[in-house]
């Protein structure tokens, strides 16, 4: 068992993981450039709520329970697939990650996890959107850079990966 002093001396590296190749690239970058053998690595994933697929602005929307159950199952399968790929990436480096899964908007989930774990560094991928797409869709990485209390590394896509 680790002593409290050992835990304090270990760095905490947090990596945001989603279904994109960019998040796996960010994880690979963090493992290759940040991670040391005595560090903790925490993978954080934001799961969408099934009801978010029906967001229409109407609070009275009724969704059949079987539809919600199907969506929940699909979301769980998607999360398992995403995390399996991330675990495989970590295993290739002989690293066992800790996993944090929360339901909600990615930017809020990542910022909440950063508050919870107080990481020494947060790494996340950039989708490589242009200014107009970022303005319309929002930028999770930009939000995190401005709202978490630790250094943030945004791993940009190579030109062939950019959208």
N, C-alpha and C positions, 0 to 999 in steps of 0.2 A: 504494500500500500504506500502511496506517495505521501510525503510529508507536506504540510502547508507551505513550507519554504520552497519545496520543489515545484509545487503548483504555481506559486507566485513567479518563479523564474521562467516558467514556460510561456512562450508567446502563444497568443490565440490568433489564428488566421481564419477569417470567415470568408466563404465564397458563396455567392448567390448562384443558384442553379435553376435553370428553366429548360424548356424543351428545345432550345436552339443550340446549334453547334458553337455559337459564340460563348455560351456559358461553359461548355466543356473546354473551349480554348482558354477561357479565363482560369478554370481549374488547373489545366495543364501548366499555364504560365505561373500560377501561384506555387504549384508543386516544384517547378523547375527553378524559380527565382526567389521565392520568399521562404519556403518551408524548410525547416531544419528538423533533424530527427527527434528532438525533444519538444517540438511544438505540438500544439493541439490544432487540428483543422476541423472547422465546423461548416457543414454544408447547409445552407438555408434555402428552402423551397416554398414559394407561395402557391398554394392550391386555390383555384377558383371555386367559389361557392356555386353549387348547382343553380341557385336562384339568380345568379348574376347573368346567366344566359337569357333570362327573361326580363332583364331590366328595361322597363318602358316608361318609367316615371309614375306609373300608376301603383299606388300602394294596395289596391284591391285585387290584384291579379291572382287568380287561383290556378295552381298548377297541379295536375293529378299526381298523386303520390307515386304511382308506378313510373311516371316520366321522371320525377325527381330521383327515384331509386336507380333508374337506368343511368341517369347523368352522374350520380354519385359513384356508381360502379365504374363508369368510363373514366371519371376523374382519378379514382384510385388506381386503375390500371395504368393510366398515363403517368401518374406520379411514380409508380413502381418502375416503369420503364425508364424514366428520367434518372431516378436514383440508382438503378442498376448500372446504367452507363457511367454515372459519376463514381460509383463504388469501384467499377472495373478500372477506371482511370486511376483512382487512388491505389488500388491493389497492385497495379503495374509498377508503382513506386514504393511498394511495401508500406503503405499508409492506411490506417484504419480511421475513417472519418467519423465524427459525431454528426448526427442528422437532426435538423430542426425543420419540421413541417408545420406551417400555419395556413389557415384559410383566410384569404383576403387579397387586397390589392398588393401587388409586388412591392411597391415603394414603401407601403406601411409595414408590411411583414418584415422586410429587410431592416428597416429602421428600428422596429420593435425588437428584433433579434439582436441587433447591435447594442441596444440598451441593456438587454438581458445578459449578454455574454461579455460585453465590454471588450471587444477584440482589439488587438494591436494594429490590425490591418483588415480592410475589407476589399476583396477583389470581385469585380463583376464585369461581364461582357457588355460591349456596346453593339447595338444592332447595325450601326453604320448608316442610320437614316440621315437624309439631308435635312436642312433647316425647316422646310415646309412640313415634312412628315413628322419631325420632332414636335413642331408647334401643334399639329393636329392630334397626334397620338400621345404626346408627352414623353418625357425621357426619365426612365427609372434611374439611370445612372446619374443624371444631372440632379435629380431630387435627392438621391443618397449623398452625393458629394456635399450638398448644402445642409443636410439634416443630421448626419451621423457625426459622432464625436471622436472619430478616429481617422487616420489617413485612409484614402480610398484610391485604389488603382482601377482604372477603367481600361480593360483590354480591348483595343480596337480591332475590327476585322481586317484581315488582309484584303487587298483590292478585290480578289476573286470571291470573297465571302460577303462583301458589302451588298446591301439591298439597293 
